[in-house]
């Protein structure tokens, strides 16, 4: 039963159709869909909206259909779309929605505004049954409502979920719903097979064989991979122009750490067999935010524990025993990957450390679909990848 029906039965009040007095907001003369991806509730916020947009962009571009993102001030902006986030009142937002071809987004107030304006709607649901909170005034044929598979679990009815059930929805299913209602045929040959746990955390890292200005990528800091390639001269030049998160498996000159301490956001020190407890102690004494990690096996890790008793806990990163990896290894040619990170080296972009080691750069920063690299370096980073299959069984 829909919540409005329940409220009506409980109160004895007849359900009427509400309206908002729209207020003009200037928009260029083009066809568009509105997009409101977020909610104030964590469990309703889908982490893979950019993947959805990247699928539908080529189809919408052919039809000269744009996307306008609406929402409250401070909400994350997605790439490639028109932005009105934080610029509108509710009546102005309603005006924008009322002139759209379709509304796409989370289970939020904007979806119900779209329903009141008789708009086609694609919406995703998580912590409630879609039919209990669906757009009340929209015809079934004008709605595509998507929720996680309910065969094994019911909604949590919670404002927060860990992990979020909404993230089990596949981007191509949302894209298919949008194009279906716009009467556009989708020809997408991939099926999402797996999301890595860190895939939603997009970032850029730099190998210190070059110095870059992160502001050119819309960033205020950069990750420096000294564990990939150790060059203190390049590190110092990078610290002169930007803030850095430093990842290293070797001690760094104390002079550099002291001089550029304001520009060091944090240091991640990977302990290997050549670890240096004195360097780790020095990092904490300098007041630097420090994280100690190791991939040593259990025996070797036990052997070094005494060296770090007086320091914060060492994060023991054990080899990933993952059924997903075994499935991929059984037929790697069947799979592709997208990466949440861009690794920069000598003016080129790489989607993974494995790609960098094999000198397999991307053709551009926008390219983000690559064949699987079937080796240990690739699988160590699998939590940063989305794996896609060409098999639509």
Secondary structure as GFF3:
##gff-version 3
##sequence-region A 1 393
A	DSSP	alpha_helix	3	11	.	.	.	ID=ss1
A	DSSP	beta_strand	31	36	.	.	.	ID=ss2
A	DSSP	three_ten_helix	42	44	.	.	.	ID=ss3
A	DSSP	alpha_helix	49	62	.	.	.	ID=ss4
A	DSSP	beta_strand	65	69	.	.	.	ID=ss5
A	DSSP	beta_strand	82	83	.	.	.	ID=ss6
A	DSSP	alpha_helix	90	98	.	.	.	ID=ss7
A	DSSP	beta_strand	102	106	.	.	.	ID=ss8
A	DSSP	alpha_helix	109	116	.	.	.	ID=ss9
A	DSSP	beta_strand	120	125	.	.	.	ID=ss10
A	DSSP	alpha_helix	130	133	.	.	.	ID=ss11
A	DSSP	three_ten_helix	140	142	.	.	.	ID=ss12
A	DSSP	beta_strand	143	147	.	.	.	ID=ss13
A	DSSP	three_ten_helix	165	168	.	.	.	ID=ss14
A	DSSP	alpha_helix	171	181	.	.	.	ID=ss15
A	DSSP	beta_strand	191	195	.	.	.	ID=ss16
A	DSSP	beta_strand	203	206	.	.	.	ID=ss17
A	DSSP	three_ten_helix	214	217	.	.	.	ID=ss18
A	DSSP	beta_strand	221	225	.	.	.	ID=ss19
A	DSSP	alpha_helix	232	241	.	.	.	ID=ss20
A	DSSP	beta_strand	243	248	.	.	.	ID=ss21
A	DSSP	alpha_helix	254	259	.	.	.	ID=ss22
A	DSSP	three_ten_helix	261	263	.	.	.	ID=ss23
A	DSSP	beta_strand	264	271	.	.	.	ID=ss24
A	DSSP	alpha_helix	277	285	.	.	.	ID=ss25
A	DSSP	beta_strand	290	294	.	.	.	ID=ss26
A	DSSP	alpha_helix	298	304	.	.	.	ID=ss27
A	DSSP	three_ten_helix	305	308	.	.	.	ID=ss28
A	DSSP	beta_strand	315	316	.	.	.	ID=ss29
A	DSSP	alpha_helix	323	330	.	.	.	ID=ss30
A	DSSP	three_ten_helix	332	334	.	.	.	ID=ss31
A	DSSP	beta_strand	335	339	.	.	.	ID=ss32
A	DSSP	beta_strand	341	345	.	.	.	ID=ss33
A	DSSP	beta_strand	348	350	.	.	.	ID=ss34
A	DSSP	alpha_helix	353	357	.	.	.	ID=ss35
A	DSSP	beta_strand	370	371	.	.	.	ID=ss36
A	DSSP	alpha_helix	376	380	.	.	.	ID=ss37
A	DSSP	three_ten_helix	382	384	.	.	.	ID=ss38
A	DSSP	beta_strand	385	389	.	.	.	ID=ss39
###
